[in-house]
Amino acid sequence: YGNYLTEKAFVLFFILEYLKSVLNCFILVSVDVDLNMS
């Protein structure tokens, strides 16, 4: 039973890390666009 919870927590952690990296890429791209526009 505890193994199931650990697996769920691991998946949640993986998703959060993935979202963070996607967000970082998005921020870098928008900053890049801002610099090119000005």
N, CA, C and O atoms as a CHARMM CRD file, in Angstrom:
* protein
*
  152
    1    1 TYR  N      0.83700  -1.20900   0.00000 PROA 1      0.00000
    2    1 TYR  CA     0.00000   0.00000   0.00000 PROA 1      0.00000
    3    1 TYR  C      0.86900   1.25600   0.00000 PROA 1      0.00000
    4    1 TYR  O      0.60500   2.21300  -0.72700 PROA 1      0.00000
    5    2 GLY  N      1.90700   1.23100   0.82800 PROA 2      0.00000
    6    2 GLY  CA     2.81600   2.37300   0.88900 PROA 2      0.00000
    7    2 GLY  C      3.56100   2.56400  -0.42700 PROA 2      0.00000
    8    2 GLY  O      3.91800   3.68200  -0.79700 PROA 2      0.00000
    9    3 ASN  N      3.79200   1.44800  -1.13000 PROA 3      0.00000
   10    3 ASN  CA     4.50100   1.51300  -2.40300 PROA 3      0.00000
   11    3 ASN  C      3.70700   2.31600  -3.42100 PROA 3      0.00000
   12    3 ASN  O      4.27600   3.05800  -4.22000 PROA 3      0.00000
   13    4 TYR  N      2.38100   2.16100  -3.38600 PROA 4      0.00000
   14    4 TYR  CA     1.50800   2.88500  -4.30900 PROA 4      0.00000
   15    4 TYR  C      1.60800   4.38900  -4.07600 PROA 4      0.00000
   16    4 TYR  O      1.65600   5.16900  -5.02700 PROA 4      0.00000
   17    5 LEU  N      1.64000   4.78900  -2.81500 PROA 5      0.00000
   18    5 LEU  CA     1.74800   6.20900  -2.47800 PROA 5      0.00000
   19    5 LEU  C      3.08800   6.76600  -2.93300 PROA 5      0.00000
   20    5 LEU  O      3.16300   7.88100  -3.45000 PROA 5      0.00000
   21    6 THR  N      4.14100   5.99000  -2.74100 PROA 6      0.00000
   22    6 THR  CA     5.47800   6.42900  -3.14000 PROA 6      0.00000
   23    6 THR  C      5.52700   6.63200  -4.65400 PROA 6      0.00000
   24    6 THR  O      6.11000   7.59600  -5.15000 PROA 6      0.00000
   25    7 GLU  N      4.90600   5.70600  -5.37000 PROA 7      0.00000
   26    7 GLU  CA     4.88300   5.79500  -6.82700 PROA 7      0.00000
   27    7 GLU  C      4.12700   7.04300  -7.26300 PROA 7      0.00000
   28    7 GLU  O      4.55200   7.74400  -8.18100 PROA 7      0.00000
   29    8 LYS  N      3.00600   7.31700  -6.60100 PROA 8      0.00000
   30    8 LYS  CA     2.20000   8.49100  -6.92600 PROA 8      0.00000
   31    8 LYS  C      2.98400   9.76900  -6.65600 PROA 8      0.00000
   32    8 LYS  O      2.95000  10.70300  -7.45700 PROA 8      0.00000
   33    9 ALA  N      3.68600   9.81100  -5.53600 PROA 9      0.00000
   34    9 ALA  CA     4.48000  10.99100  -5.17900 PROA 9      0.00000
   35    9 ALA  C      5.59400  11.19500  -6.20300 PROA 9      0.00000
   36    9 ALA  O      5.89700  12.32800  -6.57800 PROA 9      0.00000
   37   10 PHE  N      6.20100  10.10200  -6.65200 PROA 10     0.00000
   38   10 PHE  CA     7.28300  10.18200  -7.63000 PROA 10     0.00000
   39   10 PHE  C      6.77200  10.74100  -8.95200 PROA 10     0.00000
   40   10 PHE  O      7.42700  11.57800  -9.57300 PROA 10     0.00000
   41   11 VAL  N      5.60300  10.27800  -9.37900 PROA 11     0.00000
   42   11 VAL  CA     5.00400  10.75700 -10.62700 PROA 11     0.00000
   43   11 VAL  C      4.68200  12.24100 -10.51000 PROA 11     0.00000
   44   11 VAL  O      4.92600  13.01300 -11.43700 PROA 11     0.00000
   45   12 LEU  N      4.13100  12.63300  -9.35900 PROA 12     0.00000
   46   12 LEU  CA     3.78400  14.03300  -9.13200 PROA 12     0.00000
   47   12 LEU  C      5.03700  14.90300  -9.18200 PROA 12     0.00000
   48   12 LEU  O      5.03800  15.97700  -9.78300 PROA 12     0.00000
   49   13 PHE  N      6.11200  14.42000  -8.53700 PROA 13     0.00000
   50   13 PHE  CA     7.38500  15.14000  -8.52800 PROA 13     0.00000
   51   13 PHE  C      7.93300  15.28800  -9.94500 PROA 13     0.00000
   52   13 PHE  O      8.42400  16.35100 -10.32600 PROA 13     0.00000
   53   14 PHE  N      7.84100  14.20300 -10.72200 PROA 14     0.00000
   54   14 PHE  CA     8.32600  14.21400 -12.09900 PROA 14     0.00000
   55   14 PHE  C      7.55800  15.23800 -12.93300 PROA 14     0.00000
   56   14 PHE  O      8.14900  15.97900 -13.71900 PROA 14     0.00000
   57   15 ILE  N      6.23200  15.27100 -12.75400 PROA 15     0.00000
   58   15 ILE  CA     5.39400  16.22100 -13.49100 PROA 15     0.00000
   59   15 ILE  C      5.75300  17.65000 -13.10600 PROA 15     0.00000
   60   15 ILE  O      5.83500  18.52200 -13.97100 PROA 15     0.00000
   61   16 LEU  N      5.96600  17.89700 -11.81900 PROA 16     0.00000
   62   16 LEU  CA     6.31800  19.24000 -11.36100 PROA 16     0.00000
   63   16 LEU  C      7.64700  19.68800 -11.95000 PROA 16     0.00000
   64   16 LEU  O      7.77700  20.82600 -12.40000 PROA 16     0.00000
   65   17 GLU  N      8.62800  18.80200 -11.94800 PROA 17     0.00000
   66   17 GLU  CA     9.93700  19.12600 -12.51700 PROA 17     0.00000
   67   17 GLU  C      9.81400  19.42300 -14.01200 PROA 17     0.00000
   68   17 GLU  O     10.44600  20.34800 -14.52500 PROA 17     0.00000
   69   18 TYR  N      8.99800  18.63200 -14.70000 PROA 18     0.00000
   70   18 TYR  CA     8.78600  18.82600 -16.13000 PROA 18     0.00000
   71   18 TYR  C      8.14300  20.18600 -16.39300 PROA 18     0.00000
   72   18 TYR  O      8.56200  20.91600 -17.29200 PROA 18     0.00000
   73   19 LEU  N      7.12200  20.52100 -15.60200 PROA 19     0.00000
   74   19 LEU  CA     6.44800  21.80700 -15.76800 PROA 19     0.00000
   75   19 LEU  C      7.39800  22.95900 -15.50300 PROA 19     0.00000
   76   19 LEU  O      7.34900  23.98700 -16.17900 PROA 19     0.00000
   77   20 LYS  N      8.27300  22.78000 -14.50300 PROA 20     0.00000
   78   20 LYS  CA     9.23700  23.83500 -14.16900 PROA 20     0.00000
   79   20 LYS  C     10.18800  24.08900 -15.33400 PROA 20     0.00000
   80   20 LYS  O     10.47700  25.24100 -15.66100 PROA 20     0.00000
   81   21 SER  N     10.67300  23.02300 -15.95900 PROA 21     0.00000
   82   21 SER  CA    11.61300  23.19400 -17.07100 PROA 21     0.00000
   83   21 SER  C     10.91600  23.81500 -18.28000 PROA 21     0.00000
   84   21 SER  O     11.50300  24.62700 -18.99400 PROA 21     0.00000
   85   22 VAL  N      9.65800  23.42800 -18.50200 PROA 22     0.00000
   86   22 VAL  CA     8.89700  24.01400 -19.60900 PROA 22     0.00000
   87   22 VAL  C      8.69300  25.50400 -19.35000 PROA 22     0.00000
   88   22 VAL  O      8.82200  26.32800 -20.25600 PROA 22     0.00000
   89   23 LEU  N      8.37500  25.83600 -18.10100 PROA 23     0.00000
   90   23 LEU  CA     8.15700  27.23600 -17.73000 PROA 23     0.00000
   91   23 LEU  C      9.44100  28.03900 -17.91100 PROA 23     0.00000
   92   23 LEU  O      9.40700  29.16800 -18.40100 PROA 23     0.00000
   93   24 ASN  N     10.57600  27.45700 -17.51600 PROA 24     0.00000
   94   24 ASN  CA    11.86400  28.13600 -17.67500 PROA 24     0.00000
   95   24 ASN  C     12.15700  28.41400 -19.14500 PROA 24     0.00000
   96   24 ASN  O     12.60700  29.50500 -19.49500 PROA 24     0.00000
   97   25 CYS  N     11.90500  27.43200 -20.00400 PROA 25     0.00000
   98   25 CYS  CA    12.12500  27.61400 -21.44200 PROA 25     0.00000
   99   25 CYS  C     11.23000  28.72400 -21.96200 PROA 25     0.00000
  100   25 CYS  O     11.66600  29.56500 -22.74800 PROA 25     0.00000
  101   26 PHE  N      9.97500  28.72700 -21.52300 PROA 26     0.00000
  102   26 PHE  CA     9.01000  29.72800 -21.96400 PROA 26     0.00000
  103   26 PHE  C      9.46300  31.12600 -21.55200 PROA 26     0.00000
  104   26 PHE  O      9.36800  32.06900 -22.33800 PROA 26     0.00000
  105   27 ILE  N      9.95400  31.25700 -20.32200 PROA 27     0.00000
  106   27 ILE  CA    10.43600  32.55300 -19.81700 PROA 27     0.00000
  107   27 ILE  C     11.65600  33.00500 -20.62200 PROA 27     0.00000
  108   27 ILE  O     11.75100  34.17100 -21.00300 PROA 27     0.00000
  109   28 LEU  N     12.57800  32.09400 -20.87700 PROA 28     0.00000
  110   28 LEU  CA    13.77200  32.44000 -21.65100 PROA 28     0.00000
  111   28 LEU  C     13.40000  32.90900 -23.05100 PROA 28     0.00000
  112   28 LEU  O     13.96100  33.88400 -23.55200 PROA 28     0.00000
  113   29 VAL  N     12.46100  32.22300 -23.67600 PROA 29     0.00000
  114   29 VAL  CA    12.03700  32.58400 -25.03100 PROA 29     0.00000
  115   29 VAL  C     11.36700  33.94600 -25.03300 PROA 29     0.00000
  116   29 VAL  O     11.64200  34.76400 -25.91000 PROA 29     0.00000
  117   30 SER  N     10.48600  34.20700 -24.06000 PROA 30     0.00000
  118   30 SER  CA     9.79100  35.49600 -24.03700 PROA 30     0.00000
  119   30 SER  C     10.75300  36.64000 -23.73000 PROA 30     0.00000
  120   30 SER  O     10.58800  37.74300 -24.25100 PROA 30     0.00000
  121   31 VAL  N     11.75400  36.38700 -22.89100 PROA 31     0.00000
  122   31 VAL  CA    12.76700  37.41100 -22.60600 PROA 31     0.00000
  123   31 VAL  C     13.57000  37.68100 -23.87800 PROA 31     0.00000
  124   31 VAL  O     13.87200  38.83100 -24.19800 PROA 31     0.00000
  125   32 ASP  N     13.91000  36.62400 -24.59200 PROA 32     0.00000
  126   32 ASP  CA    14.64300  36.74100 -25.84800 PROA 32     0.00000
  127   32 ASP  C     13.85000  37.58100 -26.84600 PROA 32     0.00000
  128   32 ASP  O     14.40700  38.45700 -27.50900 PROA 32     0.00000
  129   33 VAL  N     12.56100  37.31300 -26.94900 PROA 33     0.00000
  130   33 VAL  CA    11.69000  38.05500 -27.87000 PROA 33     0.00000
  131   33 VAL  C     11.62800  39.51900 -27.45700 PROA 33     0.00000
  132   33 VAL  O     11.68000  40.41000 -28.30500 PROA 33     0.00000
  133   34 ASP  N     11.51600  39.77000 -26.15200 PROA 34     0.00000
  134   34 ASP  CA    11.47000  41.14800 -25.65300 PROA 34     0.00000
  135   34 ASP  C     12.74200  41.90700 -26.03200 PROA 34     0.00000
  136   34 ASP  O     12.67800  43.06300 -26.45100 PROA 34     0.00000
  137   35 LEU  N     13.88300  41.26100 -25.88600 PROA 35     0.00000
  138   35 LEU  CA    15.15600  41.90300 -26.20900 PROA 35     0.00000
  139   35 LEU  C     15.25200  42.20000 -27.70600 PROA 35     0.00000
  140   35 LEU  O     15.76800  43.24200 -28.10700 PROA 35     0.00000
  141   36 ASN  N     14.75500  41.28400 -28.51800 PROA 36     0.00000
  142   36 ASN  CA    14.81600  41.47900 -29.96600 PROA 36     0.00000
  143   36 ASN  C     13.84800  42.55800 -30.44300 PROA 36     0.00000
  144   36 ASN  O     14.11400  43.24200 -31.43100 PROA 36     0.00000
  145   37 MET  N     12.73000  42.70900 -29.74300 PROA 37     0.00000
  146   37 MET  CA    11.72300  43.69200 -30.13900 PROA 37     0.00000
  147   37 MET  C     12.20400  45.11300 -29.86700 PROA 37     0.00000
  148   37 MET  O     11.96300  46.01500 -30.67000 PROA 37     0.00000
  149   38 SER  N     12.87800  45.31600 -28.74500 PROA 38     0.00000
  150   38 SER  CA    13.28200  46.67700 -28.36600 PROA 38     0.00000
  151   38 SER  C     14.48600  47.16800 -29.17100 PROA 38     0.00000
  152   38 SER  O     14.94600  48.29200 -28.97000 PROA 38     0.00000
